[in-house]
């Protein structure tokens, strides 16, 4: 009996996909110039994963997290924090 070789794909968790989305936003060239970005949780992202990521980001040295109206969050670093 021959077994087919089906590649196994890893399903990403909400935490991983949310983290990748935030990473892409933060590392965008335009955002790097101003050193701040405002982000909001998307409907398909769990509140628990969102809060965990924002907490982890806020614990990073040199990073400021500001909670805005409507659940948005402004993440700033370096010169933005010093302004």
N, C-alpha and C positions, 0 to 999 in steps of 0.2 A: 504494500500500500504506500503510495507516494503522498507526502504531505505538501500542500501548496505553501509557498513562501509568501505570506501576506505580511507586508511591513507593519509593524506595530506603531501606531501613532499615539503619542501621549496627549491626553486631553488636559488642557490647561484649566486651572482653577480660576475662579473670579479674582482671587488675590493676585495671581500671576498676570492675568490679562489686564487688570486695573493697573498693576505696577508697571507693566510694559507701556501702557498708554501714557501714564504720568511721566515715565522716563523719556518717551519720545517728545512729549510737550516741553519738558524741562531742557532737553538737549537741542531743541530746535535753534538754528542760528539766530533768528530774530529775538528769541527769548534770551539767549545768552548775551546779547547786546544790552538789553535792559535789566537783566539779572533778576527778573521777577515774572511770575505767571499766575493767572487766576484760573482755577479749575473747579469743576463741579462733578459730583457723582452722576454717572449715567444710570438710567432706569434699570438696566440689566446687571449692574454692579451691586453686590450686597452691601448693606450699611455696615456690617461688621468688618468686612474686608477693607472698605473705604476708611473707616475709623482707624483700623490697624495701620494702614499705610500712612495716613496723615500723622498719626502718633509717632511712627518710626521716622518720618521725614523731620518732624519737629524736634526730635532728639539729636539730630545731626548738628554738629558744631558749625557755627557760621550761617545757619539757616533760620529764617524767621517765618512762622506760619501765622497768618492772620485770618480769623474766621469772619466772613462777611454775611450780609443778609441773604436769605434764600438758600443757605447751605453752601455757598461758594467759599473757596479757600484761596487766599493769595499766598504764594510761596515765593520768598525772596531770599537773596544771598548777597554776600559781599557788599558792594557799593550801595545796593538797594537798602540793605539793613542799616547802613551808616548814614543814609540821607535823612 
